[in-house]
């Protein structure tokens, strides 16, 4: 069954205190080269052929992400992909 | 006949009992609504109480906003039914598209649980009994209470008088422009992060300032009847 990946991240202009805390923790590990971290969500969907790109976009926009505060990327994996 | 105000319970709702108590203190009948209900039982208003509906899965309020009961609530709200969303209820109303903006993690990443002072800044179905500019003290208890929206939306909300409650101090959760609560364009749907239903009796809360929201809507309903 084709697999679809949806990655959701807080918008760049929305303060992401979790990402900031992760970035600070990297500094405490001695890593100095990471300028910024944003923390988001990664969804893996197994979908049948009846789900087209428009339907996937609708799922992402109306449920998986909140367009007020998040941005998202939908991509198909395997079976030729897109 | 007293007004009937529905109080919704989702899996994970915590404050439905206090919300129903506040409704009764104000002199109305509290009607329990379940997340699977599709019939609002002809209630005159709805309270969407706080808690952690569906365990805050996906995003706070996201699953509840798409539960069966919210379909008729959204339709009725668009037709003028007064709806009050408190804390998680505010998050649910934003996720359901009834209120603008979103609630995100507190700036300091800490759950905040303490009393806050709020300024009442708008005349709505739920604040008609307050003088504009008056201050009330109610508990705030949330980890994702930071109100955000883009600048255009914030300007529009302020310009249209739709900022209903503002923290009287710098917002402890980092809410943009210190916004604690907003309303719909018609002033009948109101959401706020702090908890007026916990402040209706000095015996069990910081005072009775919160009762005014519930008596306000009753006054509106009675005037309309």
Interface residues (C-beta under 8 A of the other chain):
Chain A: X10 X13 X14 X15 X17 X18 X21 X63 X64 X66 X68 X69
Chain B: X58 X59 X62 X66 X94 X95 X100 X101 X102 X104 X105 X106 X107 X108 X109 X146 X148 X149 X150 X174
